[in-house]
């Protein structure tokens, strides 16, 4: 079933001017095979049955929509948290990897590769490969290997082969480059599970479809809790943007719902150490897609920075580039310090330690003025186990939790 609308991709994978498939000739057969076959596979009764049953019985869906009462009182509105942190493996990433591993099996692939930044996608990919009995290779920037040690240990225990990447600034962009090189060299038996709504068509659309279970559940849960299927605001962090795409998906064409996309400002927009792509980026091509890209006047990619290993990507998914440029979403930039403060606040008020990525979304609450009757949903994309070293090293005890 194709999903139509102003904010859906066209038949060539474009969201407005962004998207498409800009790929080397050697990758064309791989991408064409996906484009030709993925919709008929994922729309089949057999696929949908296995996907929904695996999400229910293995992942633990539906995830709760939790009214955070103390946080709501603090901000003077109604704040609901979509608890993707309660998924098996601790983040939204598993929704996509479950879908793609079933797809890979239908395509007859025997070898799986993936890239990862914060490590959550790597863990989710290693998990479903263990479940399916398929070989798994995960590329991860060497810097991220150091700062996400708990997830590295999980991937190794799950049987994945972890390949540290030492090029560039040793983070997500560089891991993605190496994964694409691997795919070029192993075109027949390998499926590349891209972890976000990035890459060449059909990946952005396909990943958004798998993640749309988030907003599908939200509609039912909001109806039960508030008497209507839609909120006033949805807030989500955006690196590549898969958790945000999933949270927005079923509300994209309902412009009564305000979408707030939160990017990482790092040390500040003017510091030279930022990952605020939608604000600092210009049109360019990265990893097979036309999108907004942090680059210099010569078109060379500038290295992004964020305290969050999942947000320091120099591009953004083409859907989010279009949502921001068209005005459908409001883009907010959050610094490292603001994210740390928001993480501390949620932890002390609600007993929930968020992922560093999610902390950026929570920090956006400080920059909005809500009415008391508003319904605000924050997509709690992951839990903070993986970030405890960063929290311990950075959090100040004098941050007030009022």
Helices and strands as residue ranges (DSSP letters): E 14-15, E 18-19, G 25-27, H 28-42, H 45-54, I 55-59, E 65-67, H 69-75, E 78-83, G 84-86, H 93-106, E 111-116, H 120-132, E 135-141, H 142-147, H 149-157, E 161-165, H 172-185, E 190-192, H 203-211, H 213-226, E 233-237, H 242-248, G 249-251, E 258-268, E 273-275, H 277-280, E 282-286, E 289-293, H 318-326, E 329-335, H 336-350, H 356-363, G 364-367, E 375-380, G 384-387, H 388-394
